[in-house]
Amino acid sequence: MNERILITGGTGLVGKRLSEILTNKGYHVSFLTRSAHGKAHYFEWDIEKGIIDDNAIVNADHIVHLAGASVAEGKWSPARKKEIIDSRVKSAALLLQSLQRTGHKLKSFISASGTGIYGLDTADAILTETSPFGKDFLADVCVQWEQGADNIAPYAQNIVKLRIGVVLAKNGGALKKMIAPFKFGIASALGSGKQYLSWIHIDDLCNGIEFMISNQTNGVVNMVAGEPVTNLEFTKTIAKVLRIPIMLPNVPSVLLKLLLGEMSGIVLGGNRVSNKKLTSIGYKFTFNKLEEAIKNFYQN
């Protein structure tokens, strides 16, 4: 296979796994990074300084844009909020500038986004790609993220915006943080425990991206498994897989708000997101049930 794929955010949790999967399937993978230092397949960029190696762009058939500061690290101070937005908006703008400068045309531009675009808490409403946007900070981040992708439309045959749920992976991300207390025999839901969590196994996310590249997908796609669960159900499933019998009272919402501030909305709110569009275009999940996904990490 001669398809060439450029990944931004390639050193992150998803980027690393995605590069492994793409390479194993025969794609030529390269990366944009601040520390290229002459390494093969690595090209330099610096978002704050507005620096990008145009060779990275002209040597790409597809760009998978994953770069963006984590929304779950540190409280949402004004400075942190600016960093979260700028890391997404400025990075997309830098890619656009290089495309404009070189006149290069891509087969596809695939950008990460998030299910947070629907709002921090949408109760038990089933959300599709046409559902209205939320009005909170995280929704605004996702809206600006997607606008950055839309701006690249003149330079790509397909624009794909991935509204990604909570990514489950053994060695990092949300699951590693969620499962830490369980190792001490502590199993407790958060807040009411009724808030929905729409999740996806990291391998399904990465294989799904490859599916969209090879099938020339276009538009917005919810990247979630077909079994959204409540926080309480999530807790019980982990406890079952790890064989932890202890179920403590739920962690009070007021405590989480005190500890996390505005960011507590991520764990106290939730979204029940549909993946019908993804399955309707032909993607077949490996891990569509939560228990299967958790067992894959902790019983293999």
ZATORSE-257337 format. One record per residue (C-alpha): x negated, y, z negated; residue number from 0; residue in three letters. Coordinates in pm, 1 decimal. Example, Ala and Ser with C-alpha at 12.3 -4.5 7.8 and 13.67 -1.06 7.14 Angstrom:
% ZATORSE-257337
       xx       yy       zz   k   r
  -1230.0   -450.0   -780.0   0 ala
  -1367.0   -106.0   -714.0   1 ser
END
This chain:
% ZATORSE-257337
       xx       yy       zz   k   r
      0.0      0.0      0.0   0 met
   -139.4    338.9    101.1   1 asn
     98.0    565.4    -90.5   2 glu
    -88.3    823.1   -299.1   3 arg
     60.7    940.2   -627.3   4 ile
    -57.3   1232.7   -837.9   5 leu
     42.4   1229.2  -1206.3   6 ile
     43.5   1528.4  -1438.6   7 thr
     41.6   1440.6  -1808.0   8 gly
   -130.7   1118.4  -1710.8   9 gly
   -314.4   1085.4  -2042.6  10 thr
     11.2   1076.4  -2240.1  11 gly
    203.6    769.7  -2354.0  12 leu
    422.0    743.2  -2043.2  13 val
    153.3    859.2  -1802.8  14 gly
    -89.9    588.0  -1908.5  15 lys
    163.3    308.3  -1872.7  16 arg
    294.5    449.4  -1545.5  17 leu
    -54.5    460.7  -1396.2  18 ser
   -108.7     95.5  -1493.6  19 glu
    217.2    -15.3  -1333.2  20 ile
    164.6    187.8  -1015.2  21 leu
   -193.5     68.9   -976.1  22 thr
    -88.7   -292.8  -1023.5  23 asn
    169.2   -245.7   -747.9  24 lys
    -94.5   -118.5   -505.6  25 gly
    -49.4    258.7   -520.4  26 tyr
   -346.5    496.7   -518.2  27 his
   -311.7    697.6   -841.2  28 val
   -485.2   1023.3   -931.6  29 ser
   -450.5   1270.0  -1217.0  30 phe
   -460.0   1639.9  -1298.4  31 leu
   -648.3   1707.8  -1621.4  32 thr
   -841.2   1982.8  -1796.1  33 arg
  -1144.2   1753.2  -1827.5  34 ser
  -1204.5   1602.5  -1483.1  35 ala
  -1585.8   1631.1  -1504.9  36 his
  -1648.5   1458.9  -1174.1  37 gly
  -1455.9   1142.8  -1263.6  38 lys
  -1309.2    955.2   -967.3  39 ala
   -936.5   1016.3   -912.7  40 his
   -933.3   1305.3  -1160.7  41 tyr
   -878.7   1667.1  -1053.7  42 phe
   -909.0   1977.7  -1267.0  43 glu
   -635.9   2213.7  -1367.3  44 trp
   -588.2   2463.1  -1648.8  45 asp
   -232.6   2581.8  -1691.5  46 ile
   -312.6   2882.2  -1911.1  47 glu
   -587.7   3006.4  -1679.1  48 lys
   -388.5   2932.8  -1365.7  49 gly
   -657.0   2701.0  -1226.4  50 ile
   -578.0   2399.8  -1006.2  51 ile
   -784.4   2196.5   -762.3  52 asp
   -589.5   2207.7   -434.4  53 asp
   -754.8   1880.1   -330.6  54 asn
   -530.6   1704.8   -582.2  55 ala
   -222.8   1833.1   -399.7  56 ile
   -323.8   1770.6    -38.7  57 val
   -423.9   1415.1   -126.9  58 asn
    -80.5   1329.5   -271.1  59 ala
    225.2   1180.2   -107.1  60 asp
    419.9   1200.1   -433.3  61 his
    380.1   1398.7   -754.7  62 ile
    512.7   1265.5  -1085.6  63 val
    523.9   1564.0  -1318.1  64 his
    517.5   1453.0  -1682.7  65 leu
    316.6   1737.7  -1837.7  66 ala
    474.5   1916.1  -2133.0  67 gly
    406.4   1977.3  -2501.4  68 ala
    589.6   1738.4  -2734.9  69 ser
    917.2   1871.5  -2875.0  70 val
    883.9   1645.7  -3180.8  71 ala
    548.5   1767.3  -3312.4  72 glu
    561.9   2042.4  -3573.0  73 gly
    843.8   2279.7  -3665.0  74 lys
    996.3   2496.4  -3393.7  75 trp
    832.9   2824.6  -3486.2  76 ser
    857.8   3103.6  -3226.2  77 pro
    500.3   3028.5  -3118.9  78 ala
    570.6   2655.2  -3089.3  79 arg
    887.5   2717.5  -2889.2  80 lys
    691.7   2934.1  -2645.7  81 lys
    428.8   2660.4  -2609.3  82 glu
    696.9   2398.0  -2538.6  83 ile
    856.8   2608.9  -2266.2  84 ile
    535.2   2743.0  -2111.9  85 asp
    379.7   2397.9  -2084.7  86 ser
    667.4   2297.0  -1858.0  87 arg
    746.2   2617.1  -1669.0  88 val
    389.0   2730.6  -1605.9  89 lys
    269.7   2386.7  -1503.1  90 ser
    545.9   2353.3  -1241.9  91 ala
    473.0   2705.0  -1119.2  92 ala
    104.6   2617.3  -1079.8  93 leu
    191.6   2312.8   -870.5  94 leu
    421.3   2528.8   -657.3  95 leu
    144.9   2784.7   -600.0  96 gln
    -88.1   2513.7   -474.5  97 ser
    177.5   2376.8   -240.4  98 leu
    245.4   2726.3   -107.5  99 gln
   -126.0   2789.6    -58.8 100 arg
   -195.4   2463.8    120.2 101 thr
    138.0   2424.5    298.5 102 gly
    129.4   2058.0    202.9 103 his
    457.3   1864.3    214.8 104 lys
    533.6   1584.8    -31.3 105 leu
    751.1   1281.0     17.2 106 lys
    882.7   1328.7   -334.3 107 ser
    842.5   1543.0   -642.0 108 phe
    957.9   1359.5   -953.4 109 ile
    988.9   1567.7  -1267.8 110 ser
   1054.7   1463.3  -1623.2 111 ala
   1343.8   1627.0  -1805.2 112 ser
   1548.4   1508.6  -2100.1 113 gly
   1893.8   1403.7  -2210.9 114 thr
   1865.7   1697.9  -2450.3 115 gly
   1992.3   1909.0  -2159.9 116 ile
   2344.4   1807.2  -2265.4 117 tyr
   2298.1   1954.8  -2614.1 118 gly
   2155.9   1830.9  -2942.2 119 leu
   2483.2   1676.7  -3057.0 120 asp
   2760.2   1571.1  -2822.1 121 thr
   2923.5   1322.3  -3061.9 122 ala
   3062.8   1012.6  -2886.1 123 asp
   3135.3   1174.3  -2547.1 124 ala
   2996.7    962.9  -2260.6 125 ile
   2762.7   1183.3  -2062.8 126 leu
   2689.5   1157.0  -1691.2 127 thr
   2465.1   1358.6  -1462.8 128 glu
   2752.8   1603.0  -1403.1 129 thr
   2824.6   1671.5  -1771.0 130 ser
   2788.2   2035.4  -1885.5 131 pro
   2465.6   2164.3  -2035.8 132 phe
   2421.9   2241.6  -2403.5 133 gly
   2357.1   2587.2  -2546.8 134 lys
   2071.6   2514.1  -2788.6 135 asp
   1694.1   2549.4  -2759.7 136 phe
   1625.4   2198.0  -2634.6 137 leu
   1892.3   2226.6  -2365.8 138 ala
   1736.9   2554.0  -2252.0 139 asp
   1395.2   2386.7  -2232.6 140 val
   1536.4   2115.4  -2006.7 141 cys
   1722.7   2364.2  -1786.6 142 val
   1404.2   2564.1  -1726.9 143 gln
   1211.8   2238.6  -1672.0 144 trp
   1453.5   2134.6  -1398.2 145 glu
   1453.7   2478.7  -1240.0 146 gln
   1077.2   2445.1  -1202.6 147 gly
   1133.3   2123.3  -1007.9 148 ala
   1404.6   2280.8   -791.6 149 asp
   1163.2   2557.0   -688.4 150 asn
    945.5   2293.9   -521.4 151 ile
   1228.3   2177.7   -292.0 152 ala
   1086.3   2351.2     20.6 153 pro
    773.6   2136.6    -12.5 154 tyr
    924.2   1794.1    -85.2 155 ala
   1159.4   1565.1    102.5 156 gln
   1308.0   1450.8   -228.7 157 asn
   1334.3   1618.4   -568.2 158 ile
   1409.6   1383.3   -857.5 159 val
   1486.0   1507.8  -1208.5 160 lys
   1463.5   1239.1  -1473.7 161 leu
   1680.6   1302.2  -1779.3 162 arg
   1491.3   1072.7  -2010.7 163 ile
   1628.1    939.9  -2337.7 164 gly
   1419.8    829.9  -2637.7 165 val
   1128.3    631.5  -2495.0 166 val
   1052.8    314.2  -2689.7 167 leu
    690.3    197.2  -2691.1 168 ala
    494.5     -3.2  -2943.7 169 lys
    183.2    208.3  -2970.2 170 asn
    318.9    559.7  -2977.8 171 gly
    611.1    795.5  -2936.3 172 gly
    935.4    792.8  -3130.0 173 ala
    946.5    421.9  -3216.6 174 leu
    608.6    425.4  -3388.4 175 lys
    732.0    704.8  -3617.3 176 lys
   1072.4    547.7  -3671.0 177 met
    936.7    207.5  -3760.8 178 ile
    665.6    324.2  -4003.4 179 ala
    889.9    317.5  -4316.8 180 pro
   1012.5    -33.2  -4228.7 181 phe
    662.9   -169.8  -4282.4 182 lys
    701.9    -75.0  -4648.3 183 phe
   1036.9   -254.4  -4673.2 184 gly
   1233.5     68.1  -4641.1 185 ile
   1527.0     61.6  -4398.8 186 ala
   1751.9    365.9  -4401.7 187 ser
   1969.6    547.3  -4149.8 188 ala
   1938.5    922.4  -4106.2 189 leu
   2214.2   1168.5  -4191.0 190 gly
   2559.9   1027.5  -4119.3 191 ser
   2410.2    740.2  -3919.0 192 gly
   2692.4    786.7  -3666.5 193 lys
   2491.2    996.4  -3420.9 194 gln
   2416.6    822.1  -3091.5 195 tyr
   2069.2    743.1  -2966.6 196 leu
   2021.9    682.8  -2594.3 197 ser
   1694.8    501.7  -2541.6 198 trp
   1480.9    338.1  -2272.8 199 ile
   1195.8     84.9  -2288.4 200 his
    876.5    242.3  -2154.7 201 ile
    840.3    -30.7  -1890.5 202 asp
   1189.8     34.5  -1755.2 203 asp
   1114.0    405.9  -1740.9 204 leu
    792.6    348.0  -1546.4 205 cys
    934.5     77.0  -1321.9 206 asn
   1234.0    302.5  -1263.7 207 gly
   1004.8    582.2  -1145.3 208 ile
    835.5    343.4   -902.6 209 glu
   1178.9    229.9   -782.8 210 phe
   1272.0    589.9   -701.5 211 met
    946.8    644.7   -513.8 212 ile
    987.1    332.4   -302.0 213 ser
   1359.6    389.5   -242.3 214 asn
   1334.9    762.4   -162.0 215 gln
   1577.6    859.4   -436.2 216 thr
   1691.4   1220.5   -462.3 217 asn
   1868.1   1423.2   -731.4 218 gly
   1929.8   1395.1  -1105.3 219 val
   1913.5   1056.1  -1278.4 220 val
   1977.1    968.1  -1642.9 221 asn
   1690.3    743.7  -1752.8 222 met
   1846.6    544.6  -2035.7 223 val
   1931.0    180.2  -2100.5 224 ala
   2291.1     66.2  -2085.8 225 gly
   2336.7     27.2  -2460.9 226 glu
   2338.2    359.6  -2647.7 227 pro
   2353.3    285.0  -3021.1 228 val
   2423.8    483.6  -3335.2 229 thr
   2139.5    564.8  -3568.9 230 asn
   2278.0    310.9  -3815.7 231 leu
   2292.5     40.2  -3546.2 232 glu
   1937.7    125.9  -3445.6 233 phe
   1821.8     92.8  -3806.2 234 thr
   1999.2   -240.0  -3852.6 235 lys
   1850.3   -378.5  -3531.1 236 thr
   1494.9   -295.0  -3634.6 237 ile
   1557.7   -439.7  -3979.8 238 ala
   1690.4   -759.3  -3820.9 239 lys
   1394.7   -801.8  -3584.9 240 val
   1140.7   -729.7  -3859.7 241 leu
   1338.3   -938.6  -4109.3 242 arg
   1365.0   -660.2  -4363.2 243 ile
   1670.0   -710.4  -4589.5 244 pro
   1650.4   -378.5  -4771.8 245 ile
   1904.7   -113.9  -4670.4 246 met
   1868.4    205.3  -4870.8 247 leu
   2125.9    486.4  -4873.1 248 pro
   2110.9    715.1  -4570.6 249 asn
   1853.2    994.1  -4578.5 250 val
   2061.2   1307.7  -4656.0 251 pro
   2102.8   1560.6  -4377.7 252 ser
   2014.7   1845.4  -4612.1 253 val
   1674.7   1689.2  -4683.8 254 leu
   1596.7   1645.2  -4314.5 255 leu
   1696.5   2005.0  -4244.7 256 lys
   1467.8   2119.4  -4524.9 257 leu
   1174.7   1916.5  -4395.0 258 leu
   1217.6   1973.3  -4022.3 259 leu
   1405.1   2299.7  -3989.4 260 gly
   1578.3   2356.9  -3653.8 261 glu
   1402.0   2049.7  -3513.2 262 met
   1614.1   1830.5  -3744.3 263 ser
   1882.4   1855.4  -3476.4 264 gly
   1687.4   1595.3  -3277.0 265 ile
   1752.0   1324.8  -3538.3 266 val
   2078.8   1449.9  -3687.7 267 leu
   2243.2   1503.8  -3350.2 268 gly
   2271.6   1260.2  -3065.5 269 gly
   2390.9   1183.7  -2713.3 270 asn
   2576.4    888.1  -2566.0 271 arg
   2439.5    887.3  -2212.8 272 val
   2551.1    672.4  -1919.1 273 ser
   2304.0    499.4  -1685.4 274 asn
   2562.8    405.0  -1421.8 275 lys
   2399.4    618.0  -1152.5 276 lys
   2063.8    447.0  -1201.9 277 leu
   2212.8     99.2  -1182.7 278 thr
   2440.4    195.8   -892.0 279 ser
   2138.5    281.8   -675.0 280 ile
   2001.6    -64.4   -739.0 281 gly
   1764.2    -49.2  -1034.5 282 tyr
   1776.8   -364.0  -1249.0 283 lys
   1675.7   -326.2  -1612.9 284 phe
   1437.3   -563.0  -1785.2 285 thr
   1544.4   -439.1  -2129.1 286 phe
   1905.1   -325.1  -2132.7 287 asn
   1980.6   -434.5  -2490.5 288 lys
   1812.7   -277.9  -2792.3 289 leu
   1735.5   -604.2  -2970.4 290 glu
   1559.5   -736.7  -2658.7 291 glu
   1348.2   -421.5  -2639.5 292 ala
   1246.8   -427.3  -3006.7 293 ile
   1164.8   -798.9  -2991.0 294 lys
    942.5   -734.5  -2690.6 295 asn
    727.3   -506.9  -2904.8 296 phe
    727.1   -693.4  -3234.7 297 tyr
    773.8  -1060.8  -3154.3 298 gln
    519.5  -1091.4  -2872.2 299 asn
END
